[in-house]
Amino acid sequence: MAYRLTVIGTGYLGATHAACMADLGFDVLGLDVDETRIARLAAGHLPFYEPGLEPVLRRGLDSGRLRFTSSYAEAAEFGDVHFLCVGTPQKAGEYAADMSYVHAAARSLAPLLNRPCLIVGKSTVPVGAAEGLADMFARTAPAGGDAVLAWNPEFLREGFAVQDTLRPDRIVAGLPAEQGAAEHAEKVLREVYRTMIADDIPFVTTDYATAELVKVAANAFLATKISFINAMAEVCEAAHADVTKLAEALSHDGRIGGRFLGPGLGFGGGCLPKDIRAFMARAGELGADQALTFLREVDEINIRRRIRTVDLARELLGGSFSGRTVGVLGAAFKPDSDDVRDSPALDVAASIRAQGAKVTVYDPKAMRNARRAQPNLEYGESALSAARDAHVVLLLTEWQEFRDMDPSALAKTVAERNIVDGRHALDPDRWRAAGWNYRALGRP
């Protein structure tokens, strides 16, 4: 059967999933309550930056396999499989996830489901949420028990979203407890993902709760690994050791590996920080808070890296930012993204400005979002303009153009040759040979 798919929510996850599913040959209808976003997507323009995704979007539109709407009624009539891809941000003033968008989408869709269908949750939710949603669909959808829910967590990395959608490391399917419903959900999902399964991508079936835990557990592990090497950077500074060499030596141990073992400014973005905090909050609600107390230190280590980066820059200026000019290279939380949510780079820039410096920021893709998030900072049109007359330059997002910078060319525009490499992206010997005072976290 050629299933028709809807994607509820067309933010980063939803727009990517809709475009990629259309590229696989499905007829896809994307839905969002944001009319401006729908109009942009329908015109072939992404509301965010993601390498390689816009051509996929336009192929889907040109082929007629991909459309967008703001009508839940149209989506319910169109779809055989409905993917829930709405956001679950951190609640204001709390660690817990805000489930209001998921619940609103589910409540809007359910009363319109008058024929058998599969609803597939992809949003990152607290464990236990799927069971409640499945009950709500069974009670309020006209199709009753024929409106079946499965949970299929996403594992997208910003900058690699197309690859991670079309060739994921694994596909996880959380299935209902009732055997007939579970068999039907698995059959449908295997058909939707048939090309990936044919390429030997593992297809893991489990219950709702385990599927919900897979995403947050994976993010908790990755955040822990990042904070571990950054904790070692703190020790290396105290011991006058080199954390980059330590990380290199550790990476050769097959039990440890080198991925996510890069020391530096730490993690940010819309997933890792809020997901580990929501994980802690949910564990507390379940009475298992002691199991995740280590994540609080993981979070605190990550925040300390930002503070220490500011300290390094201040040390290079003799102990004060007052009246000084600072150039910041990078605003996005990582390269190949325009996402500035919980961005370490912007956090550091704002902290330095608050201590009396004039701060100018440049990022290849995140300038619009950065200006919205931190309107009090100044912004340059290039790395050279951001560094003009600077007493210290900080590299805080490791874009390739920053890695490739000529230290001699940059030296001609600054007031003093001081640089803090917050991402270990530069060759210290090359920069020191060009007369720069080079500092980096965890390095002598």
FILOTI-619506 format. One line per 5 residues: number of its first residue (from 0); their letters; for each residue x, y, z of N, C-alpha, C. Coordinates in steps of 0.05 Angstrom, whole numbers. Layout:
<atoms>
NUM> a> X,Y,Z,X,Y,Z,X,Y,Z | ...
</atoms>
This chain:
<atoms>
0> mayrl> 17,-24,0,0,0,0,17,25,0 | 10,45,-16,25,70,-17,13,89,4 | 25,90,27,14,107,48,18,136,42 | -2,152,50,1,181,48,8,192,76 | 28,209,77,39,218,103,32,247,108
5> tvigt> 26,253,133,25,281,142,47,285,163 | 57,310,165,77,317,185,65,341,200 | 59,337,225,47,358,242,69,373,256 | 72,398,248,94,415,258,116,416,238 | 123,440,228,143,442,207,166,459,216
10> gylga> 175,456,241,199,468,250,223,452,239 | 245,452,253,269,439,244,264,409,238 | 253,395,257,248,366,254,227,361,233 | 204,375,235,182,369,216,188,376,187 | 200,399,183,207,407,155,226,387,143
15> thaac> 246,379,159,266,359,149,252,333,143 | 236,323,161,222,297,157,204,298,133 | 188,319,130,170,321,108,185,321,81 | 206,337,79,220,339,54,234,312,47 | 245,299,67,260,274,62,240,251,56
20> madlg> 217,251,69,197,230,62,187,233,34 | 183,258,25,175,263,-2,197,254,-21 | 222,258,-14,244,250,-31,246,220,-34 | 235,205,-14,234,176,-15,210,166,-32 | 193,185,-42,172,177,-60,144,178,-48
25> fdvlg> 142,186,-23,115,188,-10,101,214,-17 | 75,213,-17,59,238,-18,57,248,10 | 66,273,14,69,284,41,55,311,43 | 40,315,65,27,341,71,38,350,98 | 52,373,97,62,385,122,42,405,133
30> ldvde> 38,405,159,19,422,172,32,439,194 | 24,464,195,33,482,216,13,504,220 | 11,513,245,-8,535,251,4,562,244 | 30,563,239,44,587,232,42,592,201 | 24,610,194,18,614,165,42,625,150
35> triar> 58,641,164,82,652,150,102,630,144 | 105,612,163,124,590,158,114,572,135 | 88,566,135,76,550,114,81,563,87 | 77,589,85,80,603,60,109,602,50 | 128,605,69,156,603,61,163,576,51
40> laagh> 154,555,66,161,528,57,148,521,30 | 123,530,27,109,525,1,123,539,-22 | 138,560,-16,153,575,-37,181,563,-40 | 188,543,-25,214,530,-28,236,542,-11 | 228,557,10,248,570,27,246,559,56
45> lpfye> 269,552,67,270,542,94,270,566,114 | 257,562,137,257,583,157,282,581,175 | 301,564,168,325,560,183,347,551,163 | 372,551,173,393,542,155,400,512,161 | 401,496,141,409,468,144,421,459,117
50> pglep> 447,453,117,461,446,92,447,423,77 | 442,427,52,431,406,34,402,402,36 | 387,415,54,359,409,56,341,424,36 | 349,449,30,331,465,12,328,452,-15 | 349,441,-28,344,426,-53,325,403,-51
55> vlrrg> 326,389,-28,308,366,-23,279,377,-21 | 276,399,-7,250,411,-4,239,419,-32 | 255,431,-48,246,441,-74,240,417,-93 | 255,396,-91,249,372,-107,221,361,-100 | 215,361,-74,189,351,-66,166,368,-76
60> ldsgr> 170,395,-74,150,413,-84,147,411,-114 | 169,410,-129,168,409,-158,155,383,-168 | 159,362,-153,148,336,-161,118,334,-155 | 108,352,-138,80,350,-130,75,331,-107 | 96,318,-97,93,299,-75,92,313,-48
65> lrfts> 100,338,-47,101,353,-21,84,378,-23 | 66,381,-3,50,405,-1,49,413,29 | 39,437,34,37,447,61,9,459,65 | 0,458,90,-26,469,97,-27,478,126 | -47,493,133,-52,500,161,-78,487,171
70> syaea> -89,470,155,-115,458,161,-113,430,173 | -121,426,198,-121,399,210,-141,381,195 | -163,393,187,-184,377,173,-172,365,147 | -157,382,133,-145,372,108,-125,350,114 | -109,354,135,-89,334,142,-102,308,150
75> aefgd> -123,309,166,-136,285,175,-148,269,152 | -160,284,132,-172,271,109,-150,259,91 | -127,273,89,-106,264,71,-90,240,81 | -83,240,106,-62,222,115,-71,194,124 | -54,175,118,-56,148,130,-38,145,154
80> vhflc> -16,160,153,4,161,175,10,190,182 | 6,196,207,9,224,217,34,225,236 | 54,240,227,78,243,244,75,269,261 | 77,265,287,77,288,306,105,298,310 | 111,322,300,139,332,301,140,360,314
85> vgtpq> 122,366,332,122,392,345,143,393,367 | 150,418,375,172,422,394,164,417,423 | 184,411,439,180,408,468,202,424,482 | 199,450,482,220,467,495,220,464,525 | 241,475,537,242,475,567,222,495,577
90> kagey> 207,487,599,189,506,611,204,529,623 | 192,553,622,204,577,633,207,573,664 | 231,577,674,235,575,702,236,547,714 | 235,527,696,235,499,706,254,482,688 | 260,458,698,276,439,682,258,423,663
95> aadms> 232,420,670,214,402,656,209,411,627 | 201,392,610,194,398,583,166,409,581 | 162,428,563,136,440,558,121,423,538 | 101,408,546,87,390,529,62,403,516 | 58,429,520,34,442,511,30,440,481
100> yvhaa> 52,442,466,50,442,437,42,414,427 | 53,393,440,46,366,432,17,361,438 | 8,368,462,-20,364,470,-39,379,452 | -32,404,445,-49,420,428,-52,407,400 | -30,398,389,-31,385,363,-48,359,364
105> arsla> -44,343,385,-58,318,387,-88,324,391 | -95,343,407,-124,350,411,-137,361,386 | -122,375,370,-132,386,345,-137,364,324 | -119,344,324,-121,323,304,-141,301,311 | -142,293,336,-157,270,344,-186,270,336
110> pllnr> -201,292,341,-230,291,334,-236,288,304 | -215,292,288,-219,291,259,-211,264,246 | -201,246,263,-192,220,253,-215,200,252 | -228,198,229,-253,182,227,-248,156,211 | -223,150,206,-217,124,193,-191,113,204
115> pcliv> -185,87,200,-161,76,211,-136,91,202 | -118,95,221,-93,110,214,-72,104,236 | -47,111,230,-26,108,250,-15,136,256 | -15,143,281,-2,168,290,25,160,301 | 46,175,291,73,168,299,86,192,312
120> gkstv> 92,189,338,105,210,353,135,211,347 | 145,234,340,174,237,336,186,258,355 | 169,273,368,179,294,387,193,281,411 | 211,296,422,225,286,446,208,293,471 | 197,272,483,178,276,505,187,262,530
125> pvgaa> 176,270,553,182,256,578,171,228,578 | 186,209,589,176,181,589,149,179,603 | 131,165,590,104,163,600,84,179,584 | 94,198,568,76,215,552,60,200,531 | 73,181,518,61,167,495,36,151,505
130> eglad> 38,139,528,16,123,538,-9,141,542 | -5,165,553,-27,183,556,-39,192,530 | -21,197,510,-31,206,484,-46,184,470 | -36,159,473,-50,137,460,-78,134,471 | -81,137,497,-107,136,510,-126,158,500
135> mfart> -114,182,497,-130,205,488,-140,200,459 | -123,189,442,-132,184,414,-154,163,414 | -151,142,430,-170,120,430,-198,130,440 | -197,149,459,-222,160,471,-236,181,454 | -220,198,440,-232,221,427,-233,220,397
140> apagg> -218,202,384,-219,200,355,-243,184,347 | -259,192,327,-281,176,317,-273,148,309 | -249,145,300,-239,118,292,-234,100,317 | -233,112,341,-229,97,365,-203,82,365 | -205,56,371,-181,39,373,-166,35,346
145> davla> -179,44,324,-165,42,298,-146,66,293 | -147,85,311,-127,107,310,-104,99,329 | -84,86,318,-63,73,334,-39,92,336 | -26,92,359,-3,109,364,22,92,366 | 44,101,352,71,89,356,89,112,363
150> wnpef> 112,105,375,132,126,381,158,120,367 | 168,139,352,191,135,333,210,159,337 | 226,159,358,243,183,364,262,190,342 | 268,216,340,287,226,320,314,228,332 | 335,227,315,362,229,324,378,248,306
155> lregf> 366,271,299,379,289,280,401,305,293 | 423,308,278,444,326,285,442,350,267 | 442,374,278,441,398,262,466,399,244 | 462,405,219,484,404,200,486,378,185 | 472,357,195,472,331,182,444,319,181
160> avqdt> 423,337,181,396,328,184,386,310,160 | 394,317,136,385,302,113,397,274,115 | 423,272,120,436,246,123,424,230,145 | 419,243,168,408,228,191,379,219,187 | 365,233,169,337,224,164,337,201,143
165> lrpdr> 353,204,123,353,184,101,370,159,107 | 391,163,124,408,141,132,414,143,161 | 394,138,178,398,140,207,415,117,218 | 426,120,242,441,98,254,423,75,261 | 398,82,269,378,61,276,351,74,274
170> ivagl> 331,56,272,303,64,272,290,51,297 | 279,67,315,267,56,339,237,59,337 | 222,38,341,193,38,340,181,29,366 | 170,48,381,156,42,406,127,35,399 | 119,10,406,93,-1,398,74,-4,421
175> paeqg> 47,-3,416,28,-6,437,29,-34,449 | 18,-37,473,18,-63,487,0,-83,474 | -23,-74,463,-42,-92,451,-30,-105,426 | -31,-132,424,-15,-146,403,-24,-138,375 | -50,-137,370,-60,-131,343,-51,-103,335
180> aaeha> -54,-84,353,-46,-56,346,-16,-55,342 | -1,-69,358,28,-69,355,37,-81,329 | 24,-103,320,31,-115,295,25,-97,272 | 2,-83,274,-6,-64,252,14,-41,251 | 21,-29,274,39,-6,275,66,-14,263
185> ekvlr> 76,-37,271,102,-46,262,102,-50,231 | 80,-62,221,78,-67,192,79,-41,177 | 64,-21,187,63,5,173,90,19,174 | 103,19,197,129,32,199,150,19,182 | 149,-8,181,168,-22,164,164,-15,135
190> evyrt> 139,-10,127,134,-2,99,144,26,94 | 139,44,113,148,72,111,178,74,108 | 192,57,124,221,58,125,234,35,109 | 220,24,90,229,0,76,256,4,63 | 261,27,50,286,31,36,310,31,55
195> miadd> 305,42,79,327,43,99,332,15,111 | 310,1,116,313,-27,127,327,-44,106 | 321,-40,80,335,-55,59,365,-49,58 | 373,-26,69,401,-19,70,414,-28,96 | 400,-47,110,411,-59,135,413,-39,158
200> ipfvt> 397,-18,158,395,-1,181,378,-15,202 | 389,-18,227,374,-33,247,347,-21,253 | 327,-39,256,300,-31,263,293,-44,289 | 292,-28,310,289,-37,337,260,-32,347 | 246,-54,354,219,-51,365,220,-53,395
205> tdyat> 203,-37,408,202,-37,437,176,-26,446 | 172,-23,472,148,-11,483,151,20,482 | 129,34,489,129,63,488,151,75,506 | 152,66,531,170,79,550,199,76,542 | 207,53,532,235,49,524,241,67,500
210> aelvk> 223,69,481,227,86,458,230,115,466 | 214,124,485,216,151,495,243,156,508 | 253,136,522,278,139,537,303,138,518 | 301,125,495,324,123,478,336,150,471 | 319,169,463,329,195,454,343,210,478
215> vaana> 329,212,500,340,227,523,364,213,535 | 364,186,534,387,172,545,412,176,527 | 407,176,500,429,181,482,440,209,486 | 423,229,488,432,256,492,447,260,519 | 436,246,540,450,247,566,478,235,564
220> flatk> 481,213,550,507,201,547,526,220,532 | 517,231,510,534,249,494,542,274,510 | 523,285,525,529,308,541,549,301,563 | 547,277,574,565,268,595,593,266,583 | 596,255,559,622,251,547,635,278,541
225> isfin> 619,298,532,630,324,527,639,337,553 | 622,335,574,630,348,599,653,333,613 | 655,307,608,678,293,619,704,304,609 | 707,307,583,733,317,573,737,346,581 | 715,362,584,718,389,593,725,390,623
230> amaev> 716,371,639,726,369,666,755,362,667 | 764,345,648,793,339,646,809,364,638 | 796,382,622,809,407,615,814,424,640 | 795,424,659,799,439,683,824,428,699 | 826,401,700,849,389,714,874,395,699
235> ceaah> 873,394,672,897,399,656,908,428,661 | 890,447,663,899,474,668,913,476,695 | 902,462,715,914,463,742,941,448,742 | 943,428,725,968,411,725,987,419,703 | 981,440,687,997,449,664,1001,427,644
240> advtk> 979,411,639,979,390,619,963,400,594 | 962,384,573,949,392,548,925,373,543 | 901,385,546,877,368,543,873,357,515 | 883,371,495,880,360,467,896,335,464 | 920,334,475,936,309,474,924,287,491
245> laeal> 912,295,514,899,276,531,875,263,516 | 859,280,503,836,270,487,845,252,465 | 867,260,451,877,243,429,885,215,440 | 899,215,462,908,189,473,884,172,482 | 864,185,494,840,170,502,825,159,479
250> shdgr> 824,174,457,808,166,433,817,140,421 | 842,132,425,852,107,414,843,83,429 | 831,87,452,820,65,468,792,59,455 | 789,35,444,765,28,431,740,29,448 | 744,27,474,721,28,492,712,57,496
255> iggrf> 728,76,489,722,105,493,716,119,466 | 735,117,447,731,129,421,734,159,422 | 736,171,398,742,199,397,718,217,392 | 695,206,385,672,223,379,661,236,404 | 654,261,403,644,277,425,665,279,448
260> lgpgl> 690,275,441,711,278,461,728,303,455 | 716,322,441,730,347,435,727,367,457 | 749,375,470,747,395,491,742,423,480 | 731,440,497,726,467,488,704,481,504 | 689,497,490,669,514,503,645,499,512
265> gfggg> 640,475,502,618,459,512,594,460,493 | 573,447,502,550,443,484,528,464,489 | 511,467,469,488,485,471,467,475,452 | 451,494,441,430,486,422,404,480,434 | 385,471,418,358,466,427,353,438,437
270> clpkd> 373,420,438,368,393,446,383,385,471 | 409,383,470,424,371,493,417,385,520 | 420,412,522,415,424,548,387,420,558 | 367,425,542,339,422,552,331,393,556 | 343,375,539,335,347,542,346,335,568
275> irafm> 371,341,575,382,329,600,368,342,624 | 360,367,622,345,379,645,317,367,647 | 304,363,625,277,350,625,279,321,635 | 301,307,628,306,280,637,308,279,668 | 323,298,679,326,300,708,299,305,721
280> arage> 284,324,709,258,331,721,239,307,720 | 238,292,699,220,269,697,229,247,716 | 255,243,718,265,222,737,257,229,765 | 257,255,772,248,263,798,218,257,802 | 202,262,782,173,256,784,168,226,787
285> lgadq> 186,210,776,183,181,778,196,169,804 | 208,186,820,222,177,844,249,165,839 | 260,170,815,286,159,808,307,181,805 | 303,204,819,321,227,815,350,221,822 | 355,203,841,383,197,848,398,185,825
290> altfl> 384,171,807,397,158,785,410,178,766 | 400,203,766,409,222,746,422,247,759 | 430,245,785,442,268,797,468,276,783 | 482,256,771,507,263,757,502,282,734 | 477,283,723,472,301,700,472,330,709
295> revde> 466,335,735,468,362,745,497,372,743 | 516,355,750,544,363,748,553,365,718 | 542,348,701,547,350,672,539,378,662 | 515,387,671,505,413,663,522,435,674 | 531,432,699,546,453,712,574,455,700
300> inirr> 587,433,694,613,433,680,610,449,654 | 589,443,639,584,457,614,582,487,617 | 568,496,637,565,525,642,592,537,651 | 607,521,667,634,531,676,653,537,653 | 650,522,631,668,526,608,663,554,597
305> rirtv> 639,564,598,633,591,587,646,612,606 | 643,607,632,655,626,651,685,626,648 | 697,603,644,727,602,642,736,615,616 | 721,613,595,728,626,570,729,656,574 | 709,667,588,709,696,594,734,703,611
310> dlare> 740,686,630,764,690,647,789,691,631 | 792,673,612,816,672,595,820,698,580 | 798,708,568,799,733,553,806,756,571 | 795,756,595,800,778,614,830,778,623 | 840,754,627,869,751,635,887,763,613
315> llggs> 880,758,588,897,768,566,896,799,565 | 876,811,577,873,840,577,882,852,604 | 896,837,620,907,847,644,887,849,667 | 864,836,664,845,834,687,820,850,685 | 815,865,662,791,881,660,782,884,631
320> fsgrt> 756,884,627,745,889,600,737,918,597 | 737,933,618,728,961,617,742,977,596 | 726,988,577,737,1005,556,751,990,534 | 751,964,535,765,948,514,745,940,492 | 757,933,469,742,924,446,748,894,442
325> vgvlg> 726,879,438,728,850,436,715,840,410 | 728,823,395,716,811,371,709,783,376 | 684,775,370,675,747,374,668,735,348 | 681,712,342,676,698,317,659,674,323 | 634,676,315,615,654,320,592,663,338
330> aafkp> 567,656,329,544,661,345,526,636,348 | 526,619,327,511,594,328,524,575,349 | 508,557,359,519,538,379,538,518,368 | 537,514,341,555,497,327,557,505,298 | 578,497,284,580,504,255,559,490,239
335> dsddv> 554,500,215,534,489,196,506,491,208 | 501,512,223,475,516,235,471,546,240 | 446,555,240,440,583,248,426,584,275 | 427,562,289,413,559,315,429,572,337 | 416,592,351,430,605,373,417,599,400
340> rdspa> 399,579,400,387,572,426,408,562,445 | 409,573,469,428,566,489,456,564,478 | 463,584,461,489,584,448,511,593,467 | 531,576,471,554,584,488,568,609,477 | 569,612,450,583,635,438,569,661,446
345> ldvaa> 543,662,442,528,686,448,528,692,478 | 527,671,494,527,674,523,553,687,532 | 576,678,521,602,689,527,603,719,518 | 594,724,494,594,751,483,578,770,500 | 554,762,509,538,779,525,550,783,553
350> siraq> 563,763,564,576,765,590,599,785,589 | 615,784,567,637,803,564,627,832,561 | 606,835,546,594,862,543,584,872,570 | 572,855,586,562,863,612,584,872,631 | 609,864,624,632,872,640,647,896,629
355> gakvt> 634,910,610,645,936,602,658,938,575 | 659,915,561,673,916,535,654,923,512 | 665,934,491,650,936,465,654,910,451 | 632,896,445,634,869,433,621,868,406 | 636,860,386,626,857,358,627,828,350
360> vydpk> 605,817,340,602,789,334,598,785,304 | 610,763,294,605,756,266,601,725,265 | 581,717,249,576,688,244,567,686,215 | 576,665,201,569,663,172,539,660,167 | 524,647,185,496,641,180,476,650,201
365> amrna> 486,656,225,467,660,248,463,689,255 | 470,708,238,469,736,245,441,746,251 | 422,738,235,394,747,240,384,737,267 | 388,711,272,379,700,298,394,711,321 | 420,717,317,436,728,339,427,757,346
370> rraqp> 421,772,325,411,800,330,385,799,346 | 368,780,339,342,778,353,347,770,382 | 365,751,387,370,741,414,386,760,431 | 405,774,419,423,793,434,425,819,419 | 403,835,420,404,860,404,423,881,414
375> nleyg> 433,878,438,451,898,450,480,895,441 | 486,872,429,513,868,418,516,882,391 | 541,887,383,546,898,357,553,875,338 | 548,879,312,552,857,293,568,867,269 | 587,850,260,603,856,237,595,841,213
380> esals> 605,849,190,597,837,164,617,815,156 | 638,812,171,659,792,165,675,787,190 | 692,767,189,711,762,211,729,786,215 | 739,798,193,757,820,195,743,845,208 | 718,850,200,704,873,211,698,868,241
385> aarda> 692,844,249,686,838,277,711,842,294 | 734,836,282,759,838,297,772,866,295 | 761,884,281,773,910,277,777,925,303 | 802,933,308,810,947,332,806,932,358 | 803,905,356,798,889,380,824,886,396
390> hvvll> 820,886,422,842,880,441,845,850,446 | 823,835,441,824,806,442,802,796,423 | 809,774,410,790,760,392,784,733,404 | 758,725,403,751,699,413,738,683,390 | 748,659,385,736,641,366,718,622,381
395> ltewq> 692,624,377,673,610,394,655,590,379 | 655,591,353,641,571,336,660,563,314 | 665,538,311,687,529,294,680,526,264 | 669,547,253,664,548,224,690,544,209 | 688,531,186,712,526,170,727,552,162
400> efrdm> 711,573,156,724,598,148,741,610,171 | 734,604,196,750,613,218,775,596,221 | 771,570,217,795,552,218,815,560,198 | 806,569,174,824,575,152,835,604,153 | 828,619,173,837,647,174,868,649,173
405> dpsal> 877,670,160,906,676,160,912,694,184 | 928,684,203,934,699,227,948,726,221 | 964,726,200,978,751,193,958,772,182 | 938,763,166,918,782,156,901,793,178 | 893,776,197,877,785,219,892,804,237
410> aktva> 918,799,239,935,816,256,935,845,247 | 930,850,221,931,877,211,907,894,219 | 886,881,228,861,895,235,857,899,264 | 871,884,281,866,885,310,884,906,324 | 876,913,348,892,932,364,914,917,379
415> erniv> 908,892,388,927,875,402,924,847,392 | 946,832,391,944,804,380,939,785,403 | 915,784,413,907,765,433,884,749,423 | 885,723,425,864,706,415,858,683,434 | 832,679,439,823,656,455,809,637,436
420> dgrha> 820,613,434,809,592,416,790,575,433 | 764,581,433,745,567,449,738,540,439 | 747,532,415,740,507,404,764,490,395 | 788,498,403,812,483,394,812,479,364 | 804,500,349,802,498,320,826,508,305
425> ldpdr> 844,522,319,867,535,306,893,520,313 | 913,524,297,940,513,302,955,533,319 | 960,526,344,974,545,362,1001,555,353 | 1016,536,341,1043,543,332,1042,564,309 | 1023,560,291,1020,579,269,1012,607,279
430> wraag> 994,608,298,985,634,308,1006,647,325 | 1020,632,341,1042,644,357,1065,653,339 | 1070,639,318,1091,648,299,1084,674,286 | 1058,680,284,1049,705,272,1047,727,293 | 1057,721,318,1058,742,338,1034,743,357
435> wnyra> 1017,723,356,993,724,373,997,711,400 | 985,723,420,983,709,446,959,691,445 | 965,665,443,944,645,439,937,631,465 | 911,630,472,902,615,495,878,597,488 | 876,575,501,854,556,497,849,541,523
440> lgrp> 824,533,526,816,518,551,832,492,553 | 845,488,576,858,462,581,885,459,568 | 896,481,558,923,480,545,942,499,560 | 967,491,561,987,508,574,988,535,561
</atoms>
